[in-house]
Amino acid sequence: MNFEGRRYVIIVFMLLVGLIYSFRLFYMQVVDDTWKLRAQEIAEKRKEIIPARGVVFDRNGQKIVYNRPYFNLMMVEDKIKDLDTVAFSKLIGWTVEDVRNRFKEIREGEGTFYNKYSQKRTSNYQKVRAYPFIKELTLEEILKIAPHLDNFPGFYEEVTSMRSYPFKGGANILGYLAEVNGEEIEKDGFYRPGSNIGRAGLEKYYEKEFRGFKGVKYVVTSALNNAIESYAGGKYDTTAVQAAPLTLGLDMLIQTYGEELMKNKRGCIVAIEPSSGEILAMVSSPSFDPNLLVGNRNIKLNYPNLLKDPAKPLFPRPLAAEYPPGSIFKLVQSLIGLQEGVITMNSGFPCDKSIVGCHGHPNAGSIQEAVQFSCNPYYYAVVRRIIQQNKKSSLFEDAEIGLNRWNEYMQSFGLGKRLDADVFGERPGLIPNSAYYDKWYGHHRWAFSTIRSISIGQGEVKLTPIQMANIAAIIANKGWFYTPHFVKSIGDNGPLKKFKTKHNTMVEAKYFDPVIEGMRRVVNENGGTARMARLEDIIICGKTGTVQNPHGEDHSVFIAFAPKEKPKIAIAVFVENAGFGGTWAGPIASLVIEKYLKRRVTDMAKEKRILEAVLQGGE
Amino acid sequence: MMRKDDKLFGDIDWPLFITFLIMVCMGLATIYSVAFTQEHPSLFDIEKQYGKQIIWISVSLFLGLIIFLIDSDIFRKYAFPIYLFTLFLLILVLFMPPINGARAWIGVANLGIQPAEFAKISSALLLARYISELNIKQLTTSNVMFAILILLGPMILILLQPDAGTFIVFTSFLFVMYREGLTFDPIILKFINTYPRFKFKQTWVGTHFIPILFVIIFISIVTLLLSNLSLKLWFSEKSINGSMGVILFLAIISVIAILFIQQFGNKREKGRMMLIILLGFSLLGGLSFSVGKAFNSLAPHQRDRIELFLGLKEDPNGKDYNRNRAMSAVGSGGWAGKGYKNASVSSVESNHVPESETDFIFCPFAEEWGFLGVILLITLYVFMLIRIVFIAERQRSAFNRIYAYSVAMILFYHFAINIGMNIGFAPVIGIPLPFFSYGGSSIMSFSVMMFILLKLDSQRKDVLR
C-alpha cells in the first residue's frame, strides 16, 4: 500500500486552517466592529471631569453660596497590603469594628448580579477598583490622616468640592444637594453614580444652570484602571466649564434679620420688590442652618432629625402653607367691588354686628374707612353685591355667575393657583368657584348667604404667604405684577423669560388709590389697626389680619408696602398663633421694611420686644 | 557517514532557514513592543523580556551551530537515550515546586526550562527511529502498542504537571503515523479475529483512524454541549444527563439499524454489519460516557474553560476574561493596525490581556499590524509548514521523513491552537506560538527542533536508504 498520497491530506489541512483563520481574522478585524467597541470599552476610558457648581450672589453682590474643597479617603482593596487594622482605625478615629463593617458595607453596597449560568449571585464589587472609604472629610480632618497614609498602601485621598453657606440662612430657599438616585441617572446622561444633584430649593430648580458643562478626557487605561497615557494626545479632550454665577434678588441682610425676628415663632415673612417681582426675603420659621445638609454624611446625620421635628423646619411655609388670609383679603374684595361697579369709593355700609361680629369702630362711610376700620359687615355687603348682581332671576344661578366672575378676578391676582415662582413645592391655595361649592352643596343649592365667610377671608379661602406678599406688590404697582422669583440674573442674562412677563389684574389702576389710602390710614392714622407698625419717616401702607384658628390662638397676619410713593418693598408677615395682626405681624413687617430701606433699625424697643417674644402657642 | 565535502551550510534549505529567522525577528520585535517601558528603552536590557529573549535566541543559535557541527546520524542512533533522559526530566519536574499551579519548570527562580517542550523533540526522534525500522506492510500488535507507548509515556507525565496544552500537542503524532501508514489495524484485527468466524486482513476503522478521530471529537463535543442539560424522559421519573442522552440516542439508532439489517441484509453481510454496529455503539457509547464522567470530574476552572469554549457561557468579565480580552485586542487591530508599540489593549503595561508576551503574543501583533500583518504571519507559517512537508517528502530515509513530519505537525498544532484561541476557534490552553512567544524553553526547543530538521535535510544525500 502506498501512503505518499496522504501528504496531500496534510497539506490540505494546513492550507484549510490558514484560509479559515484568514477569513475569520478578516471578519474580526475589518468587517465586524464588535471587538473594536469592546476594546474601547476595555482600554479607553472616557473620564468625565465635573466642574464645580455655580456660585450664588445676593442682590448686593455678596457671595452666599460657594464651593469648599472636601476630601474623600479612597480605598483600593487589591493594593492593600497587611493592613494594620488597629493602627488604621486609630488614625481615622474609628473602632476596629467600624473599619471592618465599612469594608463589608462597601462590598455589599455595590450590589450583586445574577449569573444565570453558574446560577449564583456574584458581587459587582471589584478589588481593583477605587471606592471611597470615608467620604467628605474636611480639610482639618484630612490633614490629620493624609501624612500617615504612606503606612497604609491602598488608601489615598481625593479632593472633591461641596457647598458652603456662609450666612447660615435661607435654607428653605437654597435647598441642598444629595447623591443622585438610579432613576435620575437613567433620565439624564449627565449624572454618574455618586454625583450630586440639587434635591430641593434653588439647587433643584436651577440644577441645569448650576451644574455647568462636564469636561471629557480620554485616556488609555490599564487593567487596574490606572490611566497610562492620554488618548490621541488629548485631541478629543474638552475642558470642564463651571456654570455662570446666579445672582438672586434676595437681600441677605433682611433675610437673616427676618430669620432673627422670627426666632421662637412659627410663621413666615415674604418680601418682594414690587417693580420687578424679585423676592427680597423669604423667611420660614422655624428654619435650620443649610450647612446641616451639606454632604451625604451630614444629610444622613441631620435629615432624619429635621424630618422628625414637630415644628417642621423642612416645610417651606411661605410657599406651601395654605392659610385663610383673614382681613387682608378685604383689600382684594374692595378692588373687585370697585371694578365691578357694585360700589364706589364713597359707598358706605353700617357696621351691622347682627350679621357678623366686628370690633368697635365708627360706621365706614367710604372704602378708605372700610379698609382702615377693617369692618366685617361692610365687606359682607360688598361681596354680596359682587356675588349677587341680579343678572338672573334665580338666586342660585345668580350666585353661580357672580362667584365665577369673582373667581376670575382672584385668578388675575395670582390667587387660587400656583404663582409659578422658581422653586418647587409651591401650593395653589384655594379660591372656590361654582364647581367647588356644587360638590359640597349640590348644583344650584347655594347662594351668597351660604358662602359669605369668604368675604372676610375666612371659610374656604386659602392663600399662601407668597400670594399674600404678591397682593401687597400688586397694590403697590396699582394693578400689575411680575411673577415673584428669586433669581435676578443667570450669569449676565437676566432672569428666566417667564419672569419678564408683566401680569395685569382685571382691576384698573384708578381703583387702587382709595384702597391704598385706606392702607395708609391703617398704619398711620389713629383709628387704624396697625399703629404699631408706624415708622417716623417712611409711609407704610398696610393691612392687618387676624385669622380665626379653630385649633388654637388666632394667627397674626400683616401685609404692607412702603414707601407709599414709588414703593420699594411689599411684604407679608404671618405669625402663627400670635393673635391680633397689628400686635405681632405689623411691627415685624415695619422692622424689616426699615431695615431694608435704611439698612438699620431705629426703634430698638420695638425690635427688642419682637426678638424676646416666644410665640409657639397651642396646637 | 560523514559528508564528503565539508561545506557546513552547503545543503541547508535556505527558504526554511530564512523563514525561521524572519519569524524569530518578528517575534523579538513584538516582544520589544509589548513589554517596552520608558525606564528600559534598550532592546538589550536584560531586565526586560526582550533582553532576555535575545539571550535565549543567542543560545538557540549556538545550539543550532553545535547541531550543525555534529553528525546527523547521532540523533537516530541516540534517539532512545535522549528519549529516556527527557522522561527522567519529566519525572524530576514533578518534584519541583509548582509555578502558577503547574510543576513544569526545572531550574532556579525565573531561570528554568520546561522539559515538556523538549519531550516533543525526543518523542519525535524516537518515534521516527522506531517507525522507520518497522516493516509497515506487516505490522504486529506489539509494533503498534510500542509506538503508542512511546507517546503515552511523556503524555501521561505531562498531564501530571498538569499541562493540558502540550498533552494535546502530542496528538499531532497521530497525523504523522497516519502519513506513515501506521494504523491501529493490528490491534483491532486481533480483537476481531479472536471471534472464530472472522478472518480480516485489514479494517476500515484501523486504516482510517484520522476520520474516526474526528467522529470521536464530534461525539465528545456533543456530549459536552449536552453536559449541563438534564433530559426528562417520558417513561421515567428520573432525568438523565447529557452523555446518557447521547448513549440513548446511539442505542436507538443502533436498534433501528439492526432491525433494518435483519430485514434487508443478505446473509453474508449480516454478521459483519451486526458486529460493526455493536462495536460502534459500544465504543462511541463508552466514549460519550467517559467524556461525560471526565468532564464532571474536571477541576472547576478547566470545566469553565470548556464551557466557555463551547459557548455555554457568556461572561465577558469573568472566567472568559482572557479570551474576550484577546479577541478584543485582535479585533481592534483593524485593517492596518494601530502601529508599532501602539497596542493599547494588549501591552504588558496595561495588562488587559494576561500573558500577552508569551501565550497571547498573537494579540499585540494583530493589534499593532492589523489584518495586513496577520495575513503576512499566516502566510509565513503556512509556507513554513508546507515547506517542511516538501522537505519531508524529498528525504531518502524514513527516519528523516518521519522526523520532518513530526516537526511539521507539532508546529501546525501550535499554530492552529495558539492563533485559534486568539480568535475564538480554540479553547484557551497555554501553548506558545513557535518562534514568537517569549520564553527560553519555547524558543530553544523550537529552534533545536528546526536545526535538527535542517541538519538532517542538509545531509539527506548521504543517507543510502
Interface residues (C-beta under 8 A of the other chain):
Chain A: M1 F3 E4 R6 R7 V9 I10 I11 F13 M14 L15 V17 G18 I20 Y21 S22 R24 L25 F26 M28 Q29 V30 D32 T34 W35 K36 R38 A39 Q40 I42 A43 E44 N115 Y117 T122 V220 T221 S222 A223 L224 I228
Chain B: I136 K137 F175 Y178 R179 E180 G181 I210 E307 L312 K313 E314 D315 P316 G318 N324 R325 M327 S328 A329 V330 G331 S332 G333 G334 W335 S344 V345 E349 S350 N351 H352 A366 G370 F371 V374 I375 I378 T379 Y381 V382 L385 I386 V389 A392 E393 Y405 A408 M409 F412 F415 A416 I419 G420 I423 F425
